[in-house]
Amino acid sequence: MPLTDKSLRHIAVIMDGNGRWAKKNNLPTIAGHKAGAEATRRITEAAFEYGVEYLTLYAFSSENWRRDQHWINELFGLLSWYLEHEITYLNEKNVRLRSIGDRERLPEKIRKLLNNAETKTKNNTGITILLALSYSGRDEIVRAANALIKDAKAGVIDNVTEQTFSAYLDTRDIPDPDLLIRTSGEQRLSNFLLWQLAYAEFVFDDIFWPDFTKEHFEKALYEFKNRERRYGRDVT
């Protein structure tokens, strides 16, 4: 199913269910995240195939800092491995990697690896992957508001519009998502892209993220294409 128009530029994904997948299969939690990483590769390739320009993945929320330290260490260990070993793959696939969120809270090693990955893929012109790490929508909005206040006091700006405010967000140079996909049966935003998802279409799937396939992704695309996006206008 080729995308015959440019209405679907950006997809955001809440990759939910890794831990429950591992529990269902009597495996350690980290096995669920490893399987989830393979699902991420599948969906990245599928998104690129269908002409999607941006794919934002909710990888680690600000609230996740409250979890068990062992779980956090395992997750960042896995992330480190991929950031170290997947650069060649990203370049072969013409993927540009970026991150959003409160980077200062991330371990120094992760920050360095992110900087390296972003630098080495910055000239790629295919799909852009945005990893949401140490991210929460409310935190992003607060950080943006504080930066805006600072500039207002310095006389840089004297009027605030939606466009002005958007320019202070982590996604300042990225179009808002057109579609949000969330797996594992949960139907909530979980503090993800609260400003940017104002007019996105939502698709929820009961499947756990590690089991999410290209066929599930295509189903979400079909559902999106059958929606009428009115942005407050009358029904056509």
Beta strands, then each sheet from edge to edge (+ up, - down):
strand 1: 10-14
strand 2: 54-61
strand 3: 96-100
strand 4: 128-135
strand 5: 179-182
strand 6: 201-204
sheet 1: 3+ 4+ 2+ 1+ 5+ 6+
end
